[in-house]
C-alpha cells in the first residue's frame, strides 16, 4: 500500500496498480461486512424456521452481490416473502 498523489487533494492509495480514495476503502469495508452478516443472518433464520434450503439461501444470497447491490436486496425481499412464518 503506497500513498499516491491526488489531483483533488484527497488521500489516495495504490493497490496492485489501482489507485483508490480512502472513502472507497471505507465503502468497500462496509459492503464486505454487510455481505458477510447478511448471509449469516439469512442462514440462521432459515435454519431456525426448519428450512431444508437454509444453506442455499445463506450461501447464495450474498453471491448475488456480483449482479449488483440492488439484486442482492431484491433476493432478501424475496426470501422474506417466501419464508415460513411461524
CORGILIN-V161874 format. One record per residue. N is the residue number from 1. D_LAST is the distance of its C-alpha to the last C-alpha in whole Angstrom. Layout:
# CORGILIN-V161874
((N/D_LAST) (N/D_LAST))
This chain:
# CORGILIN-V161874
((1/50) (2/53) (3/53) (4/55) (5/56) (6/55) (7/56) (8/54) (9/55) (10/51) (11/50) (12/50) (13/49) (14/50) (15/48) (16/50) (17/52) (18/49) (19/49) (20/46) (21/46) (22/45) (23/42) (24/41) (25/40) (26/38) (27/36) (28/36) (29/35) (30/32) (31/31) (32/31) (33/29) (34/26) (35/26) (36/26) (37/23) (38/21) (39/21) (40/20) (41/17) (42/16) (43/17) (44/15) (45/12) (46/12) (47/13) (48/10) (49/8) (50/11) (51/12) (52/16) (53/17) (54/16) (55/20) (56/21) (57/18) (58/19) (59/23) (60/23) (61/22) (62/25) (63/27) (64/27) (65/29) (66/32) (67/31) (68/31) (69/29) (70/28) (71/27) (72/25) (73/23) (74/22) (75/21) (76/18) (77/18) (78/17) (79/15) (80/13) (81/13) (82/12) (83/9) (84/6) (85/4) (86/0))
